[in-house]
Amino acid sequence: MADETTTVSDLADLKDIAGNAPQGDAAEIARVTAPLRDREVDAQGRSYATGRRKDAVARVWVKPGTGKITINGRDQETYFARPTLRLVINQPFTVTDRTGQYDVVCTVRGGGLSGQAGAVKHGIAQALTKYEPELRSAVKAEGFLTRDSRVVERKKYGKAKARRSFQFSKR
């Protein structure tokens, strides 16, 4: 084949030359050929991750169990009384169809309840992908592995808040 010279006059000729190229969607090919990450589990059979949102930092441990979520030593219904916050926490399990299969123990510090719920969600998603690396693509597609970097803007000198001016008085 080294002595053969082929000239390309049309795009159809390219198809004949590149006959051994893989067929199909590029994302599918990358998914199949991309190596899975290693499973990260400690001596107690848990995966650990840190989640962050606004000023809140959550340290999260995930292990197989009955679906019990404990935050700062309290049950999730007690710590996050609002149903929307509990819904936020359970999103990684809902997306991966693992509801009720893992126990979560976490400690959260800083920020308010909404930021803490976002931090716990981020930590659960990270720890879940460390325990089951094959779930990474599903969790990443939903955007749960990316830290939400939006934080409160600081107050500026000469302003009532970050951007709000003082009330104007003509007289």
Summary of the structure (lengths in Angstrom):
residues: 171
radius of gyration: 24.9
end to end distance: 91.6
largest distance: 93.1
contacts: 429
relative contact order: 0.17
helix: 35%
strand: 17%
